[in-house]
Amino acid sequence: KLYEVPKENKPIKILCFANHLNEMKGSGVIRAIKAEDKDNKLEFHFLGNAYGLDDCGISHGRFKRQDLPKKVKSIKQN
């Protein structure tokens, strides 16, 4: 299943494939979205290099292609 409706007490998880994610590639958009998230209902998860976004979500670092399903499953379960 590619998505699920979160329970009321759980955040909405957003997975970002951050291949050297920086200002030119949209990090400013993520910052703006997170700034509007006053109730802290959005939980960004970055796979790959996400520069300067530590305060906007959880960085899972670089990964190998074959490890992607495990990473996604882990994010979904936590």
Stockholm file with secondary structure:
# STOCKHOLM 1.0

chainA/1-78         KLYEVPKENKPIKILCFANHLNEMKGSGVIRAIKAEDKDNKLEFHFLGNAYGLDDCGISHGRFKRQDLPKKVKSIKQN
#=GR chainA/1-78 SS CCCCCCCTTSCEEEEEEEEEECGGGTHHHHHHHHHHCTTCCEEEEEEEEETTCTTTEEECCCCCGGGHHHHHHHHHHC
#=GC SS_cons        CCCCCCCTTSCEEEEEEEEEECGGGTHHHHHHHHHHCTTCCEEEEEEEEETTCTTTEEECCCCCGGGHHHHHHHHHHC
//
